[in-house]
Structure formats: C-alpha cells, structure tokens
C-alpha cells in the first residue's frame, strides 16, 4: 500500500534461481539483497523467455542472442560408428533408417509423440505448480494425467518399445544423466529431455552461458536488487522461539535483518549448516543424491576438427557403467562422458586457431556416514590417481573412436572433482545435480519451497521442487516467488501459475478406499501366486 515501508528480502546463493527470484520479488515491490559466496548448452528455451518476459523484457532486448546448434550431438559408440542427432527431421530419417530399417523412422515419430506427452504434462502440471502437501497430488487435474507420464517404467525399458537396436535405445536414454540418474532407474517421464532436444533443439547463448544470469542480474539491478558478492553466510537468523526467520549472519559477524529469507544455496548443506540441528536435516543426508563428476576444462593449442560442439561417448558396457556410478558410487573402467567444444559455435571462446574443450565425466558421489557408500579419497594422492584414470580413459576413448590425438595439445587444464564440488560450492556429497529425481524425490515428496515450521523461510534451487537443471530452476524461481506473494496476499505482477489445491483428508480417504479394498482382496492372492510361481521356477 502507498506509504508503507517495503518488506525486505535477503537471498542466499549464487544460482540462476536466486537471481530470478530476486528480480521477481523486486518487481513485486520488495527491497531485495542477494548474498553470494563466490553449462554449456541451453534446453527448453521457453522457460528462459518466460523469465525475462515476466520481468517486462526479452532475451533479445537484454543482449542474449541464442544460436541453434546443428547437429545436436555426435553420439560415438564403442565400434567407432557415430550417430548424428538433429532436430531436422530429414536428417533424422536418414540416421534412424540406417540402423533401424525402413520402419524405424515411424517408430521414432511414435517415440517423439510419447515424449511430447511427457513434456507437455510435466511443463504444465509439474514445473508450473507447487506441491506442498501429499493431498496436492490428488487433484483430479493432475491425477487424470498420471498414467500418461509412465512413471512406473524405466527410461530404457520404454525406449525399447520403440527401438529394436541397442544403439538407438542407448542414444535416446543417455540424457537421464542430466537428471543425475541411470536410464535403467529413471522414470520414462524424463524422455521429455529427448523431446526438448530433438524438437526444440539445443541452443547456445552468444558470448557463453554466463550471459543469461549476467543479463538477468542486470534486470534485477534495474528493479533495485542489491548484490553483495564474496559474502559467505554463516547462519539464517531465527526468532527466539525458532518459529520465524529474521535475517542472516555473515561469516564476518555482520547481521542483516529481513522479513523474508530465500535460500538458493545447496538445500542439504543449508539445512545442516545454516539452520538449527533437526531430524529432518539428518534425514535429508540419507536421501538419494545425484551423481557427481570429474570435469576437465582444456585450453588447446590447435583446433580439433574431429569434435563438434556437443559430443557423447557411450561405454560399450552401457548398463554396467551406470551401475558403477549409481549403485557402487564409483568411476567405471570405461566411462560414458560428454565433450563440449564451445569454440565450435562461439569464436570468442578460444583464440584464433585454437579450441576450448569441456569434459563432463559422471562418477559416484562422495561417501558420508548417513548413507554409508560413495567415493572416499583419503588424501591428495588418491584423488590424483582417480583423476589420472579418468583422464586416461577419456583421451584413449576419443582417440580410438574419432582419431583425434589431443593429449599433446593441451596447453592448460582446470579440474573439478567430487571433493572440489563439495568444498568450493557446498554441494552435499559433491552431487552436481542436487537430490535424485527418483519417484519418492519429486512433487510433494521433494523438499518444499517453504519451510514447514519456520515462517518467512523459503527455498529455490536444484534440490527443492520442481527440481534440477537451469530451465527447471527458473520455473522454480517463479513458483517460490508466487508462493511468497500469495502468503503475503500481495499482487502477482506477471501472468501467474495456476494455484494447485489440496484435497481434504476425507476426500483422500474416499479416493483411496477402493484401492484399499482391492489390496485387501488381491494382495493375499498375488502373494500365493508368487510363491507357487517361484516353486515352479526353482
């Protein structure tokens, strides 16, 4: 209201979700301060456009120009054959029929139709809605789409319905790595990633991906957001009875008061290091975490023409490599990995006549006492040995499949390991994609965007709803911002998401009653049948 002092918000964290939330809340009239401690491809561009348009501008108006990558990927297999993925249907017809025969392209179109359903339902019913309670998942508007998401079927199993060759099944399931999951465990819902790549294409912001958060931050500054860089946080301050967030304390000891605190730091780290000890914080450490990575950033002394902008190298023992990462939390003997050459698209990414290369090699996350498994390198020599093994496997694989001998052309190298992801960025167990996206880690099962018992404390980022990935976190920034405004009964100054409604306890019971009755009758029979079946088998 006119004349009222604007409410204050402090935002913790350096992620794009925090920047987007800061800009949105500043536009809504808050006085916002953001405190920080210190990817290479763009998918789902409509979520980036939405973030800028909701703030009264556009990507292009802010100097963010997107270049379409064509082809999307070069997918290299162990036999030296390469499959080009493209959003050009005529190209894909040729590629698919080469391996699947004349009927293969029709099956590919059916796969895209299936993935299209996953994408549209997820975008509308998951990424644009909040699920704060178990009951909120039982609205008819959501329930009528549940079976269309095929959550009970793995990505690899469902792809096998459409493609008869293992080559194509692998090609259209490796993308679950972006969710930090194995294609043999990830729900087939996540074929939405392949749909986004194959239909919408892969894009690159001219000048580098950092241009997106950089320009978003500039929009936030125009709305009055104050950025305080290199200002590590030591605690979220609470009222005497721990019922309300009152601000933050910096490591310097300086206190910043606020009406609202939004945490964009790693969620598990925040609960265990910035808030009072709680059983919920301990339980978060036991939840399934996404994989980590050993990442190499190489400056080359020449152009490597055998590599395109985006390259995928898939292990011959495909399933075993994923099992080593996600079940054993280790480094496969023959890893699958991603190679990005940004200088193939953006000439400013490397000096003339040279290349810059980024390698992302998924590995298991760090061990901890709560989970009891994971990578554990007790000293610097152990990490050096692990890095050497990863680097050697990557260089040998690139050379054997593409013919490019690049080892002698690396001028400079920067490395990130699971330990450095944890130490530098406070990522729990070094997991680069936050909590896993398994069935019981999504929707209302995922940590909520609002603290359950501390008033005025909200979250945005990879480990809270709706999940990981820059476009998804941007959508999460909108979800969290609108939740704050609705809680304070303030106007939402952009086209709002639909407000998901929870069902009452009585309605839930009525809905579940037929299922409970069926279970009482069917489960004993199924158990007996299973026993008989096992006796016949053995």
C-alpha positions as CSV (number, residue, x, y, z in Angstrom):
1,X,0.0,0.0,0.0
2,X,1.1,3.6,-0.6
3,X,3.3,5.0,2.1
4,X,4.1,1.6,3.6
5,X,7.8,0.7,4.1
6,X,8.6,-2.1,1.6
7,X,9.2,-5.5,3.0
8,X,12.8,-6.7,2.9
9,X,14.1,-10.0,1.4
10,X,17.6,-11.5,1.6
11,X,18.5,-14.2,-0.9
12,X,21.4,-16.6,-0.2
13,X,23.2,-18.3,-3.1
14,X,24.8,-17.7,-6.4
15,X,22.5,-19.7,-8.7
16,X,20.3,-18.6,-11.5
17,X,17.2,-19.5,-9.5
18,X,18.2,-17.0,-6.8
19,X,18.8,-14.2,-9.3
20,X,15.4,-14.9,-11.0
21,X,13.6,-14.9,-7.6
22,X,15.4,-11.7,-6.6
23,X,14.3,-9.9,-9.8
24,X,10.7,-11.1,-9.5
25,X,10.3,-10.1,-5.8
26,X,11.9,-6.7,-6.6
27,X,9.4,-6.2,-9.4
28,X,6.7,-7.1,-6.9
29,X,7.8,-4.3,-4.6
30,X,10.2,-5.9,-2.1
31,X,13.6,-4.4,-1.1
32,X,15.9,-7.3,-2.1
33,X,19.5,-8.0,-1.1
34,X,21.4,-11.0,-2.5
35,X,24.5,-12.6,-0.9
36,X,26.9,-14.9,-2.8
37,X,29.9,-17.0,-1.9
38,X,31.6,-16.7,-4.8
39,X,26.7,-25.4,-18.7
40,X,27.4,-25.3,-21.9
41,X,24.0,-25.9,-23.6
42,X,20.6,-24.4,-23.3
43,X,17.5,-26.5,-23.4
44,X,13.8,-25.7,-23.1
45,X,14.2,-22.0,-24.2
46,X,10.6,-21.1,-23.4
47,X,11.4,-21.1,-19.7
48,X,14.2,-18.6,-20.3
49,X,12.0,-16.4,-22.4
50,X,9.2,-16.6,-19.7
51,X,11.6,-15.4,-17.0
52,X,12.6,-12.4,-19.0
53,X,9.1,-11.6,-20.3
54,X,7.6,-11.8,-16.8
55,X,10.1,-9.1,-15.9
56,X,8.9,-6.8,-18.7
57,X,11.7,-7.5,-21.2
58,X,13.0,-10.2,-23.6
59,X,16.2,-12.2,-24.0
60,X,17.0,-10.2,-27.2
61,X,16.3,-6.8,-25.6
62,X,18.9,-7.7,-22.9
63,X,21.5,-8.8,-25.5
64,X,21.1,-12.5,-25.1
65,X,21.2,-13.9,-28.6
66,X,20.6,-17.7,-29.0
67,X,22.4,-19.7,-31.7
68,X,20.9,-23.1,-32.6
69,X,23.4,-26.0,-32.5
70,X,23.2,-28.2,-35.5
71,X,23.6,-31.1,-35.2
72,X,22.5,-31.5,-31.6
73,X,25.1,-34.2,-30.7
74,X,27.6,-36.6,-32.3
75,X,27.0,-39.9,-30.4
76,X,30.1,-42.1,-30.6
77,X,29.8,-45.8,-29.9
78,X,32.5,-48.3,-29.0
79,X,32.6,-49.7,-32.5
80,X,33.7,-46.3,-33.9
81,X,30.4,-45.6,-35.6
82,X,28.8,-42.2,-35.0
83,X,25.2,-41.2,-35.0
84,X,24.2,-37.6,-35.5
85,X,21.2,-36.3,-33.6
86,X,19.4,-33.4,-35.1
87,X,16.1,-31.5,-34.8
88,X,16.0,-31.7,-38.6
89,X,13.5,-34.5,-39.5
90,X,15.1,-35.2,-42.9
91,X,18.5,-35.8,-41.3
92,X,16.9,-37.9,-38.6
93,X,15.1,-40.1,-41.1
94,X,18.4,-40.9,-42.7
95,X,20.1,-41.6,-39.4
96,X,17.3,-43.7,-37.9
97,X,16.7,-45.8,-41.0
98,X,20.5,-46.5,-41.3
99,X,20.3,-48.5,-38.0
100,X,16.6,-49.4,-37.6
101,X,15.5,-50.1,-41.2
102,X,12.6,-48.5,-43.1
103,X,10.1,-48.9,-40.3
104,X,12.5,-47.2,-37.9
105,X,11.5,-43.7,-38.7
106,X,7.8,-44.3,-38.0
107,X,8.9,-45.8,-34.6
108,X,11.0,-42.7,-34.0
109,X,8.0,-40.4,-34.6
110,X,5.9,-42.6,-32.2
111,X,8.7,-42.2,-29.6
112,X,8.6,-38.4,-30.1
113,X,4.8,-38.4,-29.7
114,X,5.1,-40.3,-26.4
115,X,7.9,-38.0,-25.2
116,X,5.8,-35.0,-26.3
117,X,3.1,-36.1,-23.9
118,X,5.6,-36.4,-21.0
119,X,7.0,-32.9,-21.8
120,X,3.6,-31.0,-22.1
121,X,2.1,-32.6,-18.9
122,X,5.3,-32.0,-16.9
123,X,5.7,-28.4,-18.1
124,X,2.1,-27.6,-17.2
125,X,1.3,-29.8,-14.2
126,X,4.7,-30.1,-12.5
127,X,7.1,-27.2,-13.4
128,X,4.3,-24.6,-13.1
129,X,2.6,-25.8,-10.0
130,X,3.6,-26.2,-6.3
131,X,3.0,-29.4,-4.4
132,X,3.3,-28.6,-0.7
133,X,1.3,-31.5,0.7
134,X,0.5,-35.1,-0.2
135,X,-3.0,-34.1,-0.8
136,X,-2.0,-31.6,-3.5
137,X,-1.0,-34.5,-5.8
138,X,-4.6,-35.8,-5.6
139,X,-6.3,-33.1,-7.6
140,X,-8.3,-34.5,-10.5
141,X,-6.5,-32.1,-12.8
142,X,-3.2,-33.9,-12.0
143,X,-4.5,-37.5,-11.4
144,X,-6.0,-37.8,-14.8
145,X,-2.6,-37.4,-16.3
146,X,-0.6,-39.7,-14.0
147,X,-0.8,-42.8,-16.2
148,X,0.3,-40.8,-19.2
149,X,3.6,-40.0,-17.5
150,X,4.6,-43.7,-17.3
151,X,6.4,-43.2,-14.0
152,X,6.5,-46.9,-13.2
153,X,8.5,-47.7,-16.3
154,X,12.2,-47.0,-16.7
155,X,13.5,-44.8,-19.5
156,X,15.5,-47.6,-21.1
157,X,12.6,-50.1,-20.9
158,X,10.2,-47.7,-22.5
159,X,12.6,-46.7,-25.3
160,X,12.9,-50.5,-26.0
161,X,9.2,-50.4,-27.0
162,X,10.1,-48.1,-29.9
163,X,13.6,-49.0,-31.0
164,X,14.9,-52.6,-31.7
165,X,18.6,-51.9,-31.7
166,X,20.6,-51.3,-28.6
167,X,22.3,-48.4,-30.3
168,X,19.1,-46.4,-30.6
169,X,18.0,-47.4,-27.1
170,X,21.2,-46.0,-25.7
171,X,21.1,-42.9,-27.9
172,X,17.7,-41.9,-26.6
173,X,18.2,-42.7,-22.9
174,X,21.7,-41.3,-22.0
175,X,20.0,-37.9,-21.3
176,X,18.9,-39.1,-17.9
177,X,22.5,-38.3,-16.9
178,X,21.3,-34.7,-16.9
179,X,18.9,-35.6,-14.1
180,X,21.7,-37.4,-12.2
181,X,20.1,-40.8,-12.8
182,X,20.7,-44.1,-14.6
183,X,18.4,-44.7,-17.6
184,X,17.7,-48.1,-16.1
185,X,16.2,-46.5,-12.9
186,X,14.9,-43.1,-14.1
187,X,11.2,-42.9,-14.8
188,X,10.5,-42.9,-18.6
189,X,8.8,-39.5,-17.9
190,X,12.3,-38.0,-18.4
191,X,12.2,-38.8,-22.2
192,X,10.9,-35.2,-22.1
193,X,14.6,-34.2,-22.3
194,X,15.0,-36.0,-25.6
195,X,11.8,-34.4,-26.9
196,X,13.2,-30.9,-25.9
197,X,16.4,-31.6,-27.7
198,X,15.0,-33.3,-30.8
199,X,12.1,-31.0,-31.4
200,X,13.0,-27.6,-29.9
201,X,16.8,-28.0,-30.5
202,X,19.9,-27.2,-28.5
203,X,20.8,-23.6,-28.2
204,X,23.9,-21.6,-27.2
205,X,23.9,-18.0,-25.9
206,X,26.4,-16.0,-27.8
207,X,29.2,-15.0,-25.5
208,X,28.7,-18.0,-23.3
209,X,26.1,-19.4,-21.0
210,X,27.1,-16.9,-18.2
211,X,25.4,-14.2,-20.4
212,X,22.0,-15.5,-19.2
213,X,22.5,-15.0,-15.4
214,X,24.6,-11.9,-16.1
215,X,21.8,-10.2,-18.0
216,X,19.2,-11.5,-15.6
217,X,21.2,-9.9,-12.8
218,X,21.2,-6.6,-14.7
219,X,17.4,-6.7,-14.9
220,X,17.3,-7.3,-11.2
221,X,19.6,-4.3,-10.5
222,X,17.2,-2.1,-12.5
223,X,14.4,-3.2,-10.1
224,X,16.7,-2.2,-7.2
225,X,18.2,-5.5,-6.1
226,X,21.5,-5.1,-4.2
227,X,24.2,-7.7,-4.9
228,X,26.7,-8.4,-2.2
229,X,29.4,-10.7,-3.7
230,X,32.0,-12.7,-1.8
231,X,29.8,-12.5,1.3
232,X,29.7,-16.1,2.7
233,X,26.8,-16.8,5.1
234,X,27.2,-18.5,8.5
235,X,23.6,-18.8,9.6
236,X,20.0,-18.0,9.0
237,X,18.8,-16.0,12.0
238,X,15.6,-17.0,13.7
239,X,13.3,-15.6,16.3
240,X,13.7,-16.6,20.0
241,X,11.3,-19.5,19.6
242,X,12.7,-20.6,16.2
243,X,9.4,-20.0,14.6
244,X,10.3,-17.2,12.2
245,X,13.3,-16.2,10.0
246,X,14.6,-12.7,10.8
247,X,17.6,-12.4,8.6
248,X,21.1,-13.8,8.1
249,X,24.5,-13.6,9.7
250,X,27.6,-13.3,7.5
251,X,30.9,-15.1,8.3
252,X,32.2,-11.6,9.1
253,X,29.7,-11.5,12.0
254,X,27.6,-8.8,10.4
255,X,23.9,-9.4,10.7
256,X,21.3,-8.5,8.0
257,X,17.7,-8.2,9.1
258,X,14.9,-9.2,6.7
259,X,11.2,-10.0,6.7
260,X,11.8,-12.9,4.2
261,X,14.8,-15.2,3.7
262,X,15.1,-17.1,0.4
263,X,17.8,-19.8,0.3
264,X,19.3,-20.7,-3.0
265,X,22.3,-22.4,-1.5
266,X,22.5,-26.2,-1.7
267,X,19.5,-27.4,0.2
268,X,21.0,-30.2,2.2
269,X,24.0,-28.0,3.1
270,X,21.6,-25.2,4.2
271,X,19.5,-27.4,6.5
272,X,22.6,-28.9,8.1
273,X,24.9,-25.8,8.3
274,X,22.7,-22.7,8.3
275,X,19.8,-23.8,10.4
276,X,19.5,-25.4,13.9
277,X,20.1,-29.2,14.1
278,X,17.0,-31.2,13.3
279,X,15.9,-34.7,12.5
280,X,14.7,-33.5,9.1
281,X,18.2,-32.1,8.3
282,X,19.7,-35.5,9.2
283,X,17.2,-37.4,7.1
284,X,18.0,-35.2,4.1
285,X,21.5,-36.5,4.2
286,X,20.1,-40.1,3.8
287,X,18.1,-39.2,0.7
288,X,19.3,-40.4,-2.7
289,X,21.7,-37.9,-4.2
290,X,22.5,-37.3,-7.8
291,X,25.9,-38.3,-9.2
292,X,29.0,-36.2,-9.2
293,X,31.5,-35.6,-11.9
294,X,35.2,-35.3,-12.7
295,X,35.2,-32.3,-15.1
296,X,38.1,-31.2,-17.2
297,X,38.5,-27.8,-18.8
298,X,41.1,-27.8,-21.5
299,X,42.7,-25.0,-23.5
300,X,44.1,-26.5,-26.7
301,X,46.9,-25.2,-28.8
302,X,45.1,-26.1,-32.1
303,X,41.6,-26.7,-33.5
304,X,40.4,-30.3,-33.0
305,X,38.3,-30.8,-36.2
306,X,37.1,-34.3,-35.3
307,X,35.0,-32.9,-32.5
308,X,31.7,-31.0,-33.0
309,X,30.1,-28.6,-30.5
310,X,28.4,-31.4,-28.5
311,X,29.8,-35.0,-28.4
312,X,28.7,-38.0,-26.4
313,X,30.8,-41.1,-25.9
314,X,28.9,-44.1,-24.7
315,X,30.5,-47.0,-22.9
316,X,30.4,-50.4,-24.6
317,X,29.2,-52.0,-21.3
318,X,26.4,-49.4,-21.1
319,X,24.4,-50.7,-18.2
320,X,27.4,-51.8,-16.1
321,X,28.9,-48.3,-16.4
322,X,25.7,-46.7,-15.0
323,X,25.6,-49.4,-12.2
324,X,29.1,-48.5,-11.2
325,X,28.2,-44.8,-10.9
326,X,24.7,-45.0,-9.3
327,X,24.8,-48.3,-7.4
328,X,28.5,-48.6,-6.5
329,X,29.2,-44.8,-6.4
330,X,32.4,-45.2,-8.3
331,X,34.2,-44.4,-11.6
332,X,33.6,-47.0,-14.4
333,X,36.5,-48.7,-16.0
334,X,35.1,-47.4,-19.3
335,X,33.0,-44.3,-18.6
336,X,30.4,-42.6,-20.7
337,X,31.1,-38.9,-20.9
338,X,30.1,-35.6,-22.6
339,X,32.5,-33.4,-24.6
340,X,31.6,-29.8,-25.3
341,X,33.7,-27.6,-27.7
342,X,32.1,-24.1,-27.2
343,X,34.6,-22.6,-29.6
344,X,33.0,-24.6,-32.4
345,X,30.0,-22.2,-32.1
346,X,31.4,-19.2,-30.3
347,X,34.6,-17.8,-31.7
348,X,35.2,-15.8,-28.6
349,X,35.5,-19.0,-26.5
350,X,39.1,-19.6,-27.7
351,X,41.9,-17.6,-29.5
352,X,42.0,-17.9,-33.3
353,X,43.3,-21.3,-34.4
354,X,42.7,-22.9,-31.0
355,X,39.9,-24.7,-29.2
356,X,38.5,-24.8,-25.7
357,X,37.1,-28.2,-24.5
358,X,34.9,-29.1,-21.5
359,X,34.6,-32.7,-20.4
360,X,32.0,-33.9,-18.0
361,X,32.6,-37.5,-16.8
362,X,29.8,-38.7,-14.4
363,X,31.1,-40.5,-11.3
364,X,29.6,-41.6,-8.0
365,X,29.2,-39.0,-5.2
366,X,31.2,-38.8,-2.0
367,X,30.6,-41.1,0.9
368,X,29.0,-40.0,4.1
369,X,28.2,-41.6,7.4
370,X,24.4,-41.3,6.8
371,X,24.4,-43.2,3.5
372,X,27.4,-45.4,4.1
373,X,28.6,-45.6,0.5
374,X,30.3,-43.4,-2.1
375,X,33.7,-42.2,-3.3
376,X,36.3,-41.8,-0.5
377,X,39.7,-40.4,-1.3
378,X,41.6,-40.1,2.0
379,X,44.4,-38.0,0.6
380,X,45.6,-35.9,-2.4
381,X,47.4,-38.9,-3.9
382,X,44.2,-40.9,-4.1
383,X,42.4,-38.1,-6.0
384,X,45.3,-37.8,-8.3
385,X,45.1,-41.5,-9.1
386,X,41.3,-41.2,-9.8
387,X,41.8,-38.1,-12.0
388,X,44.6,-39.9,-13.9
389,X,42.4,-42.9,-14.5
390,X,39.5,-40.7,-15.8
391,X,41.7,-38.5,-18.0
392,X,43.5,-41.6,-19.5
393,X,40.2,-43.3,-20.3
394,X,38.8,-40.2,-21.9
395,X,41.8,-39.4,-24.0
396,X,42.1,-43.1,-25.2
397,X,38.4,-43.2,-26.0
398,X,38.4,-40.0,-28.0
399,X,41.4,-41.2,-30.0
400,X,40.2,-44.7,-30.7
401,X,36.7,-43.5,-31.9
402,X,37.4,-40.2,-33.6
403,X,41.1,-40.5,-34.5
404,X,41.9,-37.2,-32.6
405,X,45.1,-37.5,-30.6
406,X,44.7,-34.5,-28.3
407,X,46.8,-35.3,-25.3
408,X,49.9,-33.5,-26.6
409,X,47.9,-30.4,-27.5
410,X,46.5,-29.4,-24.0
411,X,48.1,-26.1,-23.1
412,X,46.2,-25.6,-19.8
413,X,43.9,-27.7,-17.6
414,X,41.4,-26.9,-14.8
415,X,39.8,-29.8,-13.0
416,X,36.7,-30.2,-10.7
417,X,36.3,-33.4,-8.7
418,X,33.6,-34.6,-6.3
419,X,35.7,-33.2,-3.5
420,X,36.1,-29.7,-5.1
421,X,32.4,-29.6,-5.9
422,X,31.7,-30.1,-2.2
423,X,34.5,-27.8,-0.9
424,X,34.1,-24.8,-3.4
425,X,30.3,-24.9,-3.9
426,X,29.0,-26.6,-0.7
427,X,27.3,-29.3,-2.8
428,X,26.3,-32.1,-0.5
429,X,28.5,-35.2,-1.2
430,X,29.7,-33.4,-4.3
431,X,26.4,-34.2,-6.1
432,X,26.3,-31.8,-9.0
433,X,22.6,-32.0,-9.6
434,X,21.2,-32.0,-6.1
435,X,18.9,-34.7,-4.8
436,X,17.9,-37.5,-7.1
437,X,14.7,-37.4,-9.1
438,X,13.5,-40.8,-8.3
439,X,9.8,-41.3,-7.7
440,X,9.9,-40.5,-4.0
441,X,12.0,-37.4,-4.6
442,X,9.6,-35.5,-6.7
443,X,6.4,-33.5,-6.3
444,X,5.3,-33.3,-2.7
445,X,8.0,-35.9,-1.7
446,X,10.7,-33.4,-2.7
447,X,11.8,-30.8,-0.1
448,X,9.2,-28.0,-0.1
449,X,9.8,-24.5,-1.3
450,X,8.6,-23.1,2.0
451,X,10.0,-24.4,5.4
452,X,7.4,-26.5,7.1
453,X,7.8,-24.8,10.6
454,X,9.8,-21.6,10.2
455,X,7.7,-18.7,8.9
456,X,9.3,-16.5,6.3
457,X,11.9,-19.0,5.1
458,X,11.7,-20.2,1.5
459,X,13.9,-22.2,-0.9
460,X,14.7,-22.3,-4.5
461,X,17.2,-24.5,-6.4
462,X,18.0,-28.0,-7.7
463,X,17.1,-29.9,-4.5
464,X,13.7,-28.3,-3.9
465,X,10.6,-28.5,-6.1
466,X,10.4,-28.7,-9.1
467,X,14.0,-30.0,-9.5
468,X,17.3,-29.6,-11.2
469,X,18.5,-28.1,-14.4
470,X,18.6,-24.4,-15.3
471,X,15.2,-24.1,-17.0
472,X,13.6,-26.1,-14.3
473,X,15.2,-24.0,-11.6
474,X,14.0,-20.9,-13.4
475,X,10.5,-22.3,-13.3
476,X,11.1,-23.0,-9.6
477,X,12.0,-19.3,-9.1
478,X,8.6,-18.4,-10.4
479,X,6.9,-21.0,-8.1
480,X,8.7,-19.7,-5.0
481,X,8.2,-16.1,-5.8
482,X,4.4,-16.6,-6.3
483,X,4.2,-18.6,-3.1
484,X,5.7,-15.7,-1.1
485,X,3.4,-13.2,-2.7
486,X,0.3,-15.4,-2.1
487,X,1.3,-15.9,1.5
488,X,1.5,-12.2,2.0
489,X,-1.6,-11.6,0.0
490,X,0.3,-9.4,-2.5
491,X,-0.5,-8.9,-6.2
492,X,1.5,-11.1,-8.6
493,X,2.8,-8.6,-11.3
494,X,3.1,-11.2,-14.1
495,X,0.8,-13.9,-15.6
496,X,0.7,-16.3,-12.6
497,X,0.9,-20.1,-12.5
498,X,-2.3,-21.9,-11.6
499,X,-2.6,-22.4,-7.8
500,X,-2.7,-26.1,-7.1
501,X,-5.4,-27.0,-4.5
502,X,-5.0,-29.8,-1.9
503,X,-7.8,-32.3,-1.3
504,X,-9.3,-32.6,2.1
505,X,-8.4,-35.6,4.3
506,X,-12.0,-37.0,3.8
507,X,-11.7,-36.7,0.0
508,X,-8.4,-38.5,0.1
509,X,-9.9,-41.3,2.2
510,X,-12.8,-41.7,-0.3
511,X,-10.4,-41.8,-3.2
512,X,-8.1,-44.3,-1.5
513,X,-11.0,-46.6,-0.2
514,X,-11.4,-48.6,-3.5
515,X,-7.7,-49.1,-3.7
516,X,-7.5,-50.3,-0.1
517,X,-10.4,-52.7,-0.6
518,X,-8.7,-54.1,-3.8
519,X,-5.5,-54.5,-1.9
520,X,-7.2,-56.5,0.9
521,X,-8.6,-58.9,-1.7
522,X,-5.9,-59.1,-4.3
523,X,-2.6,-58.9,-2.4
524,X,-3.1,-62.3,-0.5
525,X,-3.9,-64.0,-3.8
526,X,-0.9,-62.4,-5.5
527,X,1.4,-63.4,-2.7
528,X,0.2,-67.1,-3.0
529,X,0.6,-67.0,-6.8
530,X,4.1,-65.6,-6.4
531,X,5.1,-68.4,-4.0
532,X,3.7,-71.0,-6.4
533,X,5.5,-69.4,-9.4
534,X,8.8,-69.4,-7.5
535,X,8.4,-73.1,-6.6
536,X,7.9,-73.9,-10.2
537,X,10.9,-72.0,-11.3
538,X,13.3,-73.4,-8.7
